[in-house]
Amino acid sequence: MAIGLYMDVHVPQAITDQLRRRGVDVLTAWDDGMQELPDDQLLDRVTDLGRILFTQDIRFRVLAERWQSQGRNFSGLVFGHQLGGTIGQFVQDLECIAQASDPEEWLNGVDYIPFKRL
């Protein structure tokens, strides 16, 4: 089952555009009219939509990890440091996540991309 992704405002449009060209279901905070929402409310919004949040904002990663330790539910978060990979690597890894995993696998999960390549 494919997973819908949600891009926070810090994600370059090029990542969203390339994922959409590859047929990945992507919604952005801008598309959703939620670009001004505080981080905790946006994570709740993404959870209500049943999507996985992709962000390059370290504050989101910290928030999600705090929610993990508090036992607070959220639909999942993928973090990619802005200097940690190329747009192509982020697109490839997000496409893999969206097409090869189920939403239940991501419940309350935090993962980091780009994945290590062998």
N, C-alpha and C positions, 0 to 999 in steps of 0.2 A: 504494500500500500504506500503510495506517495505521501510525502509530508509537505504541507504548505509552509513556506518561509515568510518571515516578516523582517523587513530591513529597517533598522533605526536610522535616524537622520544623519548619522556619521558615516554611513556606508556610501562609497562612491557610486554614482549612477551607472558607471560602466559595468559594475558587477551585476546589478539588477538587470540591465539591458541584455547582457550576455546570457544570464540564466533564463530569462524569458525567451530568448531566441532558441534555447535548448529545450524549451517546453516545460520548464520548472514553474510551479505555481508560486509567484512572489507578490507580496503586498508590501508597500512601503508605508512608513508613518505619514509621509506626504500624501500618498494616494488615499489613505484612511482619514486624513484631516486631523491627525493626532500628533503633529510635529511639535506642539508646545506642551504636551502632556508631561508631567514629572515622571522620572524613571520608574518609580514603584507602581504608579498608575498605568504606565505603558506596559510593564511586565504583566500586570493583571489583565489588561486589554488583550495582549497577545495570547494569554492563557484562555481567556473567554472565547477567543477565535480558534483555539486549538492549533495554533501555529508555533513554530520554533523561531525564536528571535536570534537574528544575526546582528552583532554589533562589533564596532571597533573602539568603543568607549569603555575604558577600564572601569569606570564607575558602575556600569551595568554588570560587569563581571563580579565586582565586589558585592553588589547588591544581591545577585543570584547566589553567590556563595554564602552570604549571610542568611538568605532565606533557606538554603539547604540546612545550615546548622540549626536554624530555628524550627525546622520541620514544616515550613510554609510551602504549600504547593504552587508550582508553576509548570508551564508546559515544556520548558527546556530552553537553553541558551547556548549559542555557539559564539565564541570570541576569537577574533583574528586581529592581532596587533597590527597597526597600520604599517609598521616597518618590518613585520615578521614574514611577509610573503608578497608575491606579485598578485595582480588582479587575476591573472590566469590560474594561479594556484588556488586562490580563494574560490573562483568559479568552479573549478574542477572538484574541489572538496565539498562545496555546498551542493552541487549537483548529485554527487554520490550520496550525501546525507539524505537529500530529498527523495531520491529514487530507491534507495536500498535499505531504508529503515522505517520502522513504524512509530507512530506518535507515542505509544506506550513505552517504548524503549527510552524516550527522552524525558519522561516525567521526572521533574526535579533534577534534571541532569545539566551539567556544564561541561562543554568540551572545547578544545582549542584547535584552531587550524592556522596554518596549513599542517596537514598530517605529515609525518616523517615519511620520506620516500626511501626505499631500499635500493 
